[in-house]
Amino acid sequence: LAQAASPPAVTRDFQGSMSDSVHEALGNFIKEDGQQSDHPRRIDPPKGIDSNVLGQIADACNSCQLERAMEIADTLEADSFNDIYEVVPWFDKLPGRLERVHRVIEACVAPSSSDWKRFDLEAVEAGCFWRRWDATTGALNVIISWVATGSMEQVLAYYRDADEAEPLWQGECWEMRCEHAHGASFQRWLQKEYCTGKTTEVLVERVLCDCMDHDRPCWVLLEQSPDVEHLTDFAGTWGEFEIQPCPQGAYRTVMEQSGRVLEPLTPDTVRTTMTMTVHIPALVRWALTDSLLCWGFDMGSKSTKKSWMHIIEHWDSSGYPRRIQESRDFYKPIHDRISSFLGVQNRGAEVPSRQPLADITGFAAKHEQLGDAA
């Protein structure tokens, strides 16, 4: 189910923080076929941007503070973008990524409309899910949330450098590879299909975005399969990455765009909220009762929790501490930023930490009303 995940459709258009001049400037670097260029060519001689400003944009991008990078860029003249591309060659990808980030955040809010139904998950702490049947397509829309042991740094490292977890998966995933380029992590692994037992190849691009300055402080993880035609049979170059032919006897799964909201609650717990849309054949749907859904999600949650706890318990002897040390320019600012947030949070009078997501939403609404009244 997680591989088929994609957020429910959100009708709100992305506004972002970009002025019209920024949109126009970025548009000058879009290829005629509609694809974004990897490194737009310089059109006009650079007029020069203060090196400190360029450094701030580069630092923000490298530390996954994508909104901050765009806010700084928005203060510049439209013809300054040539200089930005010199320090961040993938800056043209930023608007699309931020649009997806905002969609994921909006989709991962506890629903309040009557067409959603909520259920608790007994297998995980503060676990729950909502389900809604799409009356038009017959698809099953799901929002699922849970709290798990592990620091935010561990969670981010797991998603960014997934190949280090291969020895800890105990044979469930193998031949894992991971590359980093242009603000993304491209990962590949093989696994057994849960229902059929077939060998599946997973290709996924992952992008992390620091949203700790939001009213709901969090990180957002974006996931998608490479957007190439006929991915199941594709072999060749995709952007900065090389895709090898699918191994004989395996089939390649295709993921729709999806995402997760990751909230640090305490130094050693993180809440994850994600959405998924599952397309179920009409002949099967009539038999998929809420009781069966609850059983399936509980079983899946129990299995996932067991695998995750094995990773956490063996973290210190894994390759992750070495990888974090080798990539300390990336991880150190993240560690300091999250530690600062948790320090401020722990000094607060009331902290909505391990409550279920619906209760957290109610907590935020209540205090917003109190603030308005004051």
N, C-alpha and C positions, 0 to 999 in steps of 0.2 A: 504493500500500500504506500509506503513512504517513497518508493521509487516513482510512483505514478502521481506524486503530489503536485498540486498547483493551486494557488490561491483562488477563492471564488472571485468572480468578476467584480471589479469596482468601477463604477461609472464616473467617478470624479476625475476630471482632467488634471494632470500634474501642472502645478503653477511654479513650484520651486522658488528660488531666490534670484533667478536670472532676468535681467532686463531684456528688452527687445533687441538692443544692440548686441548682447551676448548671443542670443539665438541666431541673429543674422551672421555674426562672425563665425559661429560654429557651423552654420549652414554652408559657408564658403568652402569648408573642408570635407563635405560629403560628396562621395563619388556619384557619377551620373546614374549608376545602377541602384543607388539608395543605400549602399553599404558604406560604413565608416572606414576611412583610411587608417592604416596603422601609424603613419607618420606623415601628416600633411606637409606638402612642400611649402617653402617660404615664398610668398607672393610679393610682398613689399619689403624694402629694407627696414630692419628693426629700428623703431624710434627709441628703444631703450626703456626698460623697466628697472626700478631700483632692485638691486640684487637681493636685498633683504626681503622684498615682497615676493620675488620668485622663490627664494628659499622657504618662505612661509607656506607658499602653495605646495611646493614639493614635499615639505615636511608633513603637511596636512594629508596629502595623498598617500604618502608612505606609511603613515600611522592610521590609515583608514578613516580619517575624519573628512569624509567626502563633502559633506555639507559646508564645513568650514572652508575647504578649498574653493568651492564654488562661490561662497559669499565674498571671499577676498578677490577672486577673479571678476566678480560682478562690479567691483569698484573701479576697474580699469577700463581704458578706452578699448573699443572694439578691435582696433588694428594692433592691439598688443598681444593677440593670441599666438602670433608666430613665436614670440619669445617664450610663452608658456610651454608650447610644444617642444621647445628645446630642452626643457628640464622635466617635463611630464609628457612623453610622446603619446600616451594613451588618454590625454585629457578629453578628446572628442567622445570617449565612451562614458564620461561622467554623467551627462544629463540622463541618458537611458538608464544607467544604474541607479541614480537617485530616484527616478520615477518608479522603478521596481521596488526600491526600499520603502517608499511612501505607501505603495500599494500593499506591501506585506504588513507593515505596521497597522494599516487600517483594517486589513482582513483578519488580523490576529487579536482583535478586540472581542471581549465576550459579547455575543449577540443578545439583543433584547426583543427582537420581533417574535411573534407567536409561531412562525413556521420553523423555528429551531427548537430542538428538544435536547435537554441536558441530561447526562448520565455521569455518575462517579466511577472512577477506576480504583479498584481495591489494591491492585498490585504495586502501585507506585504512590509516593507521598504527594498529597494535594493534587492527585490526578483526576482529570475529568475530560469529557469530550462532548461536543454538540454535533448533532447531525441534522441535515435538511435534505429532503428529496427535491430535486429540480423538476417542477411539473412539466416543463417543456422538453427537456432532453432526457429525463429519467436518471440523470447522474446523481450520485450521492456526494454531497458537500459535507466536509467534516472539519471541525476545529478541535485540536487536541492539545492539552496543556498538562505539564507535570513538573515536579521539583526533584532534582537528583543531586546526589553527593558529588562534590568536585568543585574546584575553584573556577572562576571565569577564565583565568589564564589557561587552565587545563582544557576547558571546553574549547576555547579558541584554537589552542595548539592542536587539539584532536582534529578539528575541522580543516585547519590550514595545512597541516602536515600529516595527513591520514596514513601515509605509508609506514610511519613509525609504529602504528598500531598493529601491523600485520602479525607479528609474533604473538600478540595478545588476543587475537581473534580465534586462536586454537583451531585453525583449519577452516573456519567459516568463510573467510575471505583470503585470497592469495594472489600472488603476482601483482602486488599493489605498487603503483608508480605515482609520483607527484612532482610537478614542475611549477615554478612561479615566474610570472611575467605580466607586465602591464596591469598591475594591481589585482591579479587573479591567481588562483591556484587551480591547476588543471590536474585531475586525478583519474586514475584508471585502476580497476581491479576486477577479479573474477569471483563469483559466488554461486551458490546453489539456489535455484528458484525454490521458494518456500513450499509451494504447493506441488510442483511437478518434479522437482529434483534436477531439472536441467541446468547445465552450466550457463551462466549469464555473464556477459561482459558489461560493466558499468563504466561510462565515460561521463564525467561531470565537471563543469566549471563552477568554482566556488568563489564568491566575492564577499568580503566582510566590510561592514560599515559601522563605525562608532557613532551611536546615537545617545550617548550618555547625557547629553545636554537637554534631552527631551523631557516633557512632563512625566513620561514613563521611561526612566533611564534604562537603556538597553543597548545591545548590539544586534544587528540584523545580518543574517546569513542568507545570501542569494545562491540559488542552485539552478543549473540548467544543463541540458545536453548541448553539445556543439550544434549551432544552428546552420547545418549544411544539409543539402538535399541528399536523400537516400543514405542517411547516416548508417543504417544497418549494414550497408555494403561498402561504406566509404573508407578509403585509405589515402593519406596525403597530408598536406599542410593545412592547418586551420589557424589563422592568425600567427601567433608566435609558437604554436605547438605542432607537434608531429603526431598524427594518428596512424597507428600500425593496423594492418588488416586484422579483422576479428579472427581469433583462433578457430581452427577447424573443430567442429562439434559443439561450438558455443554459439549463442545468439546474443545480439547486442540490444539492450533495452534502451528505449528513448524516453527521457524525462521531459515533461513540460516544465516551464518556468515555475519555480516554487521558492519558498523562503521560510525562515524561522526567526522568531524573536527570542533573544537570549537575555535574561534579566539577572544580574547578580543580586542575590538576596542577603547572603552572609559571606564571610571569607571562604566558606566551603560548601555552599549550595547555590545552584542556578536554576531558575525556572525557564523551561523551554515551551514555547507555544508555536504551533505550526498548523497549516491548513493543507487540505488535500481534496482533490476531486476524483472520485472513482467512477468509471463508466462500467456499469453492470448490465449484462444481457437481460433483456426483458423476461426470458424464461426463468432466470435465476432470481430476479428481484422479488418475486412474490414470496419466496421462501426465506428471504433475508429479514427476519424479524428483529426487533430491537433487542430481544434477549440474546439472539445469536450474535448481533453486533457487539454487545457488551462482552460476551464470552470471548469473541475474537480479539477485541482490543485489550482485554485483560490478559489473555495468553500472550499476545504480542508484546505488551508492556512488561510482563514478567520475564520474557526471554531477553528483551532489550536491556532491562535493568540488570540481569545476571551478567550479560556480556560487558556492560559498562562498568559494573563494580569490579569485575576482573581486571579491566584496564586501570582503574583507579588504584586498586590494591597493589598492582605491580608497576605503578608509574615510575617509582624511583629507580627501578632496575631496568627500565625500558630505555629506548633511545631518545625519549622526549627531553629529559633534562639536558642532554648534550645538544640536541637540536635548538632548544631555547637559548642555550648559552652561545651557540654559533650564530644565532639570529637575534642577538641581544639588542641590536639597533632597532629591531621591530618590536620585540617583546618588552623591553625595559620601559619605554614610555607607556605602554598599555598597562603594565603592572602598577606603575606609579599612579596612573589616572584612576584605575579601579580601586586601589588602596585608599586614595584620597576620598573617593566617593563613599566607600564603606565606612571610613572614619567619621565623615560628616553624618551619615545615616545613623550610625550607632549612637551618636550623641543626641539624636532626635528623641522627642518625648514619646512618640508612638511610631512603630515601624511595621508596615504591613508585609511581613516577610513570607511565612510559610502557609498563608491562607490560599485557598483555591482562587483561580483567576477571577471568577465572578465576584467573590468577596473583595478582592483587590479593587476591581472596577467600582464597586459600591463605596469602598473606602475613599477612593479618589474623588468620586462625585460628592460625597458628604463633606469632605474638607474643602472642596471648591465652593460649595454653597456657603460654608461657614466663612470662607475668605471674602465672598461677595457681600455677605451680611455685615462683616466688619468694615 
